[in-house]
Amino acid sequence: MPSGPASGEDSLIARYFKPIATDPGAFGLDDDAAILKARGEDIVVTTDAVVEGVHFLPDDPPDAIARKALRMNLSDLAAKGADPAGFVLTLALHKADDAWLAAFAAGLGEDAGLYGCPLLGGDTVSTTGPAMISITAFGRVPRGRMVHRSGAGAGDRILVTGTIGDAVLGLDILKGGATAAALAGEAAARDVLIGRYRVPQPRNAIARAVRDHASAAMDVSDGLAGDLAKLCAASGISAVIDAPSIPTSVAAAGLLANGATGIAALITGGDDYEVLCTVPELRCEAFAAEATKAGVVVTSIGTVISGTDRPRFLDGEGREMTFKRLSYSHF
Amino acid sequence: MPSGPASGEDSLIARYFKPIATDPGAFGLDDDAAILKARGEDIVVTTDAVVEGVHFLPDDPPDAIARKALRMNLSDLAAKGADPAGFVLTLALHKADDAWLAAFAAGLGEDAGLYGCPLLGGDTVSTTGPAMISITAFGRVPRGRMVHRSGAGAGDRILVTGTIGDAVLGLDILKGGATAAALAGEAAARDVLIGRYRVPQPRNAIARAVRDHASAAMDVSDGLAGDLAKLCAASGISAVIDAPSIPTSVAAAGLLANGATGIAALITGGDDYEVLCTVPELRCEAFAAEATKAGVVVTSIGTVISGTDRPRFLDGEGREMTFKRLSYSHF
């Protein structure tokens, strides 16, 4: 059959993604490229991909997969002190399943609206392998104001948003691990932890506070221990962390208290999408106040010290903790 | 074994991609995000992905795979009249093979230099499926000057750069199809066509001429027939194409002459990465002169007419041609 201009791929894009590509710069996804208006600020660019079976599970809800893929990138923008400006999407699928695509696009469109980060364009391709979603997101910062991993100075306080370790516990539940057994009778706690794994809560509400007060920042995506080590290496400094200060959710704290998990698992597990930052002592009060006003909990977990040793995590008795691995790595 | 901050993924990035990420905005790939300096122009954003077994063959040379992935995106920028500004890369791999990665990064770095399009950042993930490379590329145009698919007006000439149909013949050779048999004794012709499939020649040299003279433009990636239909639909016009005017390489012309291929296969096959544009009659001379100066051959293949009928391709006797399909589609 002769096919018109609307091929399968084009009609898929028209049906599911055109309705959510409402930004004028997206040109209704009818062109080869999008326009990101630059108004003299710096454009912050970040890219993060998720692969079925690696970053999400095949039967995860498609709207949650979409939200996670976008929010991972939004989390990077937040940690860099940037305000969301838009994103492009690459979607590699084994087949075009209408119900899956409708739910995926709905979740993506809702989050694009919620975070003010419009879909600008993308590419849809077929693959014989697992599904993959790659997002490149854009943010704006005043010129020269992106917050780097480098910049931390000795004496700065080390702060983290939200709670650490929930996502790795949620994943363990979904995989039927020990956490599932430990929470066998506690559906609410299980749901909280699974929710934290499936749908991160990026801290874009404090991007401006990070920009105005942090000396260095990054988002916690591969595990707090490993990510802090990266920040320290980039800044040429070291750190001491008071492990019991690391904020945990009620669900995670319960599991810690009854020995069903350990702090090491929580801080090396990844998928937290919290902001880790260093803030000079004199700015901590203002930073905390602005974070509170934005509805984001921040917790001081340690101090930057001079030197190039790997950051040390001290337990409740002041003993240095050791970890089998610091964070997740793909290879 | 405890792992330091340099995990497998990080050391892979440090070894292969950091050396080619020389732009100051890439921060040596040591941060979570890159900076694209905006100087008041519009930022043009395009994204295109390639999947092993779909867009490239598993044993294609890795440097050619890298070049193709980048050049597909560069071709979009050229067609939009944009000057390259940089790109980010998502690389999904089954395993980290040193020889493959070294060659891939070398090809990518060479092209980044050749086209003035620096690597700004990226993400490297593992997959259990075929390799996939997704690139998001950025270009700059003066404000409001991106060339759209819409904008073609009745009476405009329709022009295309380079030659059409080589890549689909090259792919047919690699797959051991009829073209391989037809060129059994002609190694040079085979190499030309395979080269056109593996390493496109994006027409960034005429981006400015496109911006200054074309009323509408797009790159030919899915097949001339289908892509022209998309341009016509976006512009709300129709077109008449003189099929014998469509430029072909010496190798393709030989195959046409001896009946080993047909014009329909060449103009519906895709992977050309040439610029298709419409230029008002009064500007054609200037456009052609600037293209010649830039070393790019442009050929007039037809005329824009009013109406919304699908564009018509006429053969040497003025008869309308019909096609089984207009272009490649993933679903």
HADDOCK unambig.tbl for C-alpha pairs under 7 A between the chains (distance, minus, plus):
assign (segid A and resid 1 and name CA) (segid B and resid 324 and name CA) 6.00 0.50 0.50
assign (segid A and resid 1 and name CA) (segid B and resid 325 and name CA) 6.99 0.50 0.50
assign (segid A and resid 2 and name CA) (segid B and resid 323 and name CA) 6.32 0.50 0.50
assign (segid A and resid 2 and name CA) (segid B and resid 324 and name CA) 4.82 0.50 0.50
assign (segid A and resid 2 and name CA) (segid B and resid 325 and name CA) 4.87 0.50 0.50
assign (segid A and resid 3 and name CA) (segid B and resid 325 and name CA) 5.36 0.50 0.50
assign (segid A and resid 3 and name CA) (segid B and resid 326 and name CA) 6.33 0.50 0.50
assign (segid A and resid 5 and name CA) (segid B and resid 226 and name CA) 6.00 0.50 0.50
assign (segid A and resid 5 and name CA) (segid B and resid 229 and name CA) 5.69 0.50 0.50
assign (segid A and resid 5 and name CA) (segid B and resid 230 and name CA) 5.62 0.50 0.50
assign (segid A and resid 7 and name CA) (segid B and resid 329 and name CA) 5.90 0.50 0.50
assign (segid A and resid 8 and name CA) (segid B and resid 329 and name CA) 6.14 0.50 0.50
assign (segid A and resid 8 and name CA) (segid B and resid 330 and name CA) 6.92 0.50 0.50
assign (segid A and resid 8 and name CA) (segid B and resid 331 and name CA) 4.86 0.50 0.50
assign (segid A and resid 9 and name CA) (segid B and resid 329 and name CA) 5.67 0.50 0.50
assign (segid A and resid 9 and name CA) (segid B and resid 330 and name CA) 5.67 0.50 0.50
assign (segid A and resid 9 and name CA) (segid B and resid 331 and name CA) 5.31 0.50 0.50
assign (segid A and resid 31 and name CA) (segid B and resid 148 and name CA) 6.51 0.50 0.50
assign (segid A and resid 31 and name CA) (segid B and resid 149 and name CA) 5.93 0.50 0.50
assign (segid A and resid 32 and name CA) (segid B and resid 46 and name CA) 6.75 0.50 0.50
assign (segid A and resid 32 and name CA) (segid B and resid 76 and name CA) 6.32 0.50 0.50
assign (segid A and resid 32 and name CA) (segid B and resid 218 and name CA) 6.69 0.50 0.50
assign (segid A and resid 33 and name CA) (segid B and resid 44 and name CA) 6.32 0.50 0.50
assign (segid A and resid 33 and name CA) (segid B and resid 45 and name CA) 5.40 0.50 0.50
assign (segid A and resid 33 and name CA) (segid B and resid 46 and name CA) 4.61 0.50 0.50
assign (segid A and resid 34 and name CA) (segid B and resid 44 and name CA) 5.65 0.50 0.50
assign (segid A and resid 34 and name CA) (segid B and resid 45 and name CA) 5.05 0.50 0.50
assign (segid A and resid 34 and name CA) (segid B and resid 46 and name CA) 6.47 0.50 0.50
assign (segid A and resid 35 and name CA) (segid B and resid 42 and name CA) 6.38 0.50 0.50
assign (segid A and resid 35 and name CA) (segid B and resid 43 and name CA) 5.62 0.50 0.50
assign (segid A and resid 35 and name CA) (segid B and resid 44 and name CA) 4.74 0.50 0.50
assign (segid A and resid 35 and name CA) (segid B and resid 45 and name CA) 6.09 0.50 0.50
assign (segid A and resid 36 and name CA) (segid B and resid 42 and name CA) 6.21 0.50 0.50
assign (segid A and resid 36 and name CA) (segid B and resid 43 and name CA) 5.02 0.50 0.50
assign (segid A and resid 36 and name CA) (segid B and resid 44 and name CA) 6.33 0.50 0.50
assign (segid A and resid 37 and name CA) (segid B and resid 42 and name CA) 5.15 0.50 0.50
assign (segid A and resid 37 and name CA) (segid B and resid 43 and name CA) 6.24 0.50 0.50
assign (segid A and resid 38 and name CA) (segid B and resid 38 and name CA) 5.86 0.50 0.50
assign (segid A and resid 38 and name CA) (segid B and resid 40 and name CA) 5.82 0.50 0.50
assign (segid A and resid 38 and name CA) (segid B and resid 41 and name CA) 6.39 0.50 0.50
assign (segid A and resid 38 and name CA) (segid B and resid 42 and name CA) 5.67 0.50 0.50
assign (segid A and resid 38 and name CA) (segid B and resid 43 and name CA) 6.58 0.50 0.50
assign (segid A and resid 39 and name CA) (segid B and resid 40 and name CA) 5.86 0.50 0.50
assign (segid A and resid 40 and name CA) (segid B and resid 38 and name CA) 5.81 0.50 0.50
assign (segid A and resid 40 and name CA) (segid B and resid 39 and name CA) 5.85 0.50 0.50
assign (segid A and resid 40 and name CA) (segid B and resid 40 and name CA) 5.40 0.50 0.50
assign (segid A and resid 41 and name CA) (segid B and resid 38 and name CA) 6.38 0.50 0.50
assign (segid A and resid 42 and name CA) (segid B and resid 35 and name CA) 6.37 0.50 0.50
assign (segid A and resid 42 and name CA) (segid B and resid 36 and name CA) 6.20 0.50 0.50
assign (segid A and resid 42 and name CA) (segid B and resid 37 and name CA) 5.15 0.50 0.50
assign (segid A and resid 42 and name CA) (segid B and resid 38 and name CA) 5.68 0.50 0.50
assign (segid A and resid 43 and name CA) (segid B and resid 35 and name CA) 5.62 0.50 0.50
assign (segid A and resid 43 and name CA) (segid B and resid 36 and name CA) 5.01 0.50 0.50
assign (segid A and resid 43 and name CA) (segid B and resid 37 and name CA) 6.23 0.50 0.50
assign (segid A and resid 43 and name CA) (segid B and resid 38 and name CA) 6.58 0.50 0.50
assign (segid A and resid 44 and name CA) (segid B and resid 33 and name CA) 6.31 0.50 0.50
assign (segid A and resid 44 and name CA) (segid B and resid 34 and name CA) 5.64 0.50 0.50
assign (segid A and resid 44 and name CA) (segid B and resid 35 and name CA) 4.74 0.50 0.50
assign (segid A and resid 44 and name CA) (segid B and resid 36 and name CA) 6.33 0.50 0.50
assign (segid A and resid 45 and name CA) (segid B and resid 33 and name CA) 5.39 0.50 0.50
assign (segid A and resid 45 and name CA) (segid B and resid 34 and name CA) 5.05 0.50 0.50
assign (segid A and resid 45 and name CA) (segid B and resid 35 and name CA) 6.08 0.50 0.50
assign (segid A and resid 46 and name CA) (segid B and resid 32 and name CA) 6.75 0.50 0.50
assign (segid A and resid 46 and name CA) (segid B and resid 33 and name CA) 4.60 0.50 0.50
assign (segid A and resid 46 and name CA) (segid B and resid 34 and name CA) 6.46 0.50 0.50
assign (segid A and resid 47 and name CA) (segid B and resid 122 and name CA) 5.63 0.50 0.50
assign (segid A and resid 47 and name CA) (segid B and resid 123 and name CA) 6.17 0.50 0.50
assign (segid A and resid 48 and name CA) (segid B and resid 123 and name CA) 5.62 0.50 0.50
assign (segid A and resid 49 and name CA) (segid B and resid 90 and name CA) 6.97 0.50 0.50
assign (segid A and resid 49 and name CA) (segid B and resid 123 and name CA) 6.75 0.50 0.50
assign (segid A and resid 51 and name CA) (segid B and resid 127 and name CA) 6.42 0.50 0.50
assign (segid A and resid 76 and name CA) (segid B and resid 32 and name CA) 6.33 0.50 0.50
assign (segid A and resid 90 and name CA) (segid B and resid 49 and name CA) 6.98 0.50 0.50
assign (segid A and resid 96 and name CA) (segid B and resid 331 and name CA) 6.66 0.50 0.50
assign (segid A and resid 122 and name CA) (segid B and resid 47 and name CA) 5.66 0.50 0.50
assign (segid A and resid 123 and name CA) (segid B and resid 47 and name CA) 6.18 0.50 0.50
assign (segid A and resid 123 and name CA) (segid B and resid 48 and name CA) 5.63 0.50 0.50
assign (segid A and resid 123 and name CA) (segid B and resid 49 and name CA) 6.75 0.50 0.50
assign (segid A and resid 125 and name CA) (segid B and resid 330 and name CA) 5.83 0.50 0.50
assign (segid A and resid 126 and name CA) (segid B and resid 330 and name CA) 5.50 0.50 0.50
assign (segid A and resid 127 and name CA) (segid B and resid 51 and name CA) 6.41 0.50 0.50
assign (segid A and resid 128 and name CA) (segid B and resid 130 and name CA) 6.97 0.50 0.50
assign (segid A and resid 129 and name CA) (segid B and resid 129 and name CA) 4.11 0.50 0.50
assign (segid A and resid 129 and name CA) (segid B and resid 130 and name CA) 5.86 0.50 0.50
assign (segid A and resid 130 and name CA) (segid B and resid 128 and name CA) 6.98 0.50 0.50
assign (segid A and resid 130 and name CA) (segid B and resid 129 and name CA) 5.84 0.50 0.50
assign (segid A and resid 148 and name CA) (segid B and resid 31 and name CA) 6.50 0.50 0.50
assign (segid A and resid 149 and name CA) (segid B and resid 31 and name CA) 5.93 0.50 0.50
assign (segid A and resid 218 and name CA) (segid B and resid 32 and name CA) 6.69 0.50 0.50
assign (segid A and resid 226 and name CA) (segid B and resid 5 and name CA) 5.97 0.50 0.50
assign (segid A and resid 229 and name CA) (segid B and resid 5 and name CA) 5.72 0.50 0.50
assign (segid A and resid 230 and name CA) (segid B and resid 5 and name CA) 5.69 0.50 0.50
assign (segid A and resid 323 and name CA) (segid B and resid 2 and name CA) 6.38 0.50 0.50
assign (segid A and resid 324 and name CA) (segid B and resid 1 and name CA) 6.06 0.50 0.50
assign (segid A and resid 324 and name CA) (segid B and resid 2 and name CA) 4.76 0.50 0.50
assign (segid A and resid 325 and name CA) (segid B and resid 2 and name CA) 4.82 0.50 0.50
assign (segid A and resid 325 and name CA) (segid B and resid 3 and name CA) 5.32 0.50 0.50
assign (segid A and resid 326 and name CA) (segid B and resid 3 and name CA) 6.34 0.50 0.50
assign (segid A and resid 329 and name CA) (segid B and resid 7 and name CA) 5.90 0.50 0.50
assign (segid A and resid 329 and name CA) (segid B and resid 8 and name CA) 6.15 0.50 0.50
assign (segid A and resid 329 and name CA) (segid B and resid 9 and name CA) 5.72 0.50 0.50
assign (segid A and resid 330 and name CA) (segid B and resid 8 and name CA) 6.89 0.50 0.50
assign (segid A and resid 330 and name CA) (segid B and resid 9 and name CA) 5.68 0.50 0.50
assign (segid A and resid 330 and name CA) (segid B and resid 125 and name CA) 5.86 0.50 0.50
assign (segid A and resid 330 and name CA) (segid B and resid 126 and name CA) 5.52 0.50 0.50
assign (segid A and resid 331 and name CA) (segid B and resid 8 and name CA) 4.82 0.50 0.50
assign (segid A and resid 331 and name CA) (segid B and resid 9 and name CA) 5.32 0.50 0.50
assign (segid A and resid 331 and name CA) (segid B and resid 96 and name CA) 6.68 0.50 0.50
